[in-house]
């Protein structure tokens, strides 16, 4: 086995690294021969020693320790093929591969040596499974050189033929007899007479008389008639008759009842303001007066743009049985957002004119103010 050396391998993280004999430093530092990118490994964690098929590991007082087959070590500990050395969270599997035997040399194998039949590698003593592939191990001796094939049997020549001065004659085939003449054909014999052909005409069953001719169908209608019929069939059905809406006469609301309805609407906004004023006097918080003013304005705008536009009334007018209607429309619905906005502008204009626009209600026969004339609306009594 001169010139043959042991080979040392380390398997970790799905990789295999071959290490030379001697010492190999293991750690997180780049100066280590085996540098590991593991934060749980110290910078100079441990050292692996390899020499003539023997291996050892030395821990350098690492913070997370070094473990051999699950046992923590201190200092230097001998390891064998297949041992698992754990540094930090990285597991190193040690593999020691013996040198290949020289052909023709005698290989000395220990009596208790173990081998893996799957990968043909030695296993540590006492192991139950191969550390490399996990397969079962056996006490197997390496196969010797193949046995030489047995020599072929000697070739035996066939015995020589006997020599003879005369050659036996070849028997000739017997001559064939002449062929007999064919028998004469038999004389023609008349066969049975053929049946007579059927008569050319045989009387059949009586033919029924022909049916009388059918009457001619009436001529088809002309194209104009068909087109008019199709138009009638495809025409949409007429709409159902509209239900008659009975309109009852309404009477315009007077000046004073409209004043009372406006006072009731103002009372609603005033109640909101008084509520927040009371909260201010109880808490002395400046938020309540501002909130009360904002909600009072919002209530007034809600009366205009919700009550007038969608319901055609306001809380005060509803209590007194009044309704705001557009010209030519019976009461019962709103006047729309546009007419409500124009009517509100008319109310503002009447206020700027010292209430003259509101006084028109008292002097006109149709009881309409300036805001009613601008928006085309009227205030009537509900029937």
Buried (B, 14 or more C-beta within 10 A) or exposed (E): EEEEEBBBBBBBEEEEEEBEBEBBBBBBBEEBBBBBEBEBBBEBBBBBBBEEBEBBBBBBEBEBBBBBEEEEBEEEBEBBBBBBBBBBEBEBBBBBBBEEEEEEEEEEEEEEBBBBEEEEBBBBEEBEEBBBEEEEBEEEEEEEEEEEEEEEEEEEEEEEEEEEEEEEEEEEEEEEEEEEEEEEEEEEEEEEEEEEEEEEEEEEEEEEEEEEEEEEEEEEEEEEEEEEEEEEEEEEEEEEEEEEEEEEEBEBBBBEBBBBBBEBBBEBBBEBBEBBBEBBEEEEEEEBBEBBBEBBEEBBEBBBBBBBBBBBBBBBBBEBBBBBBBEEBBBEEBBBBEBBBBBBEBBEBBEEEEEEBBBBBEEBEEBBBBBBBBBBBBBBBBE
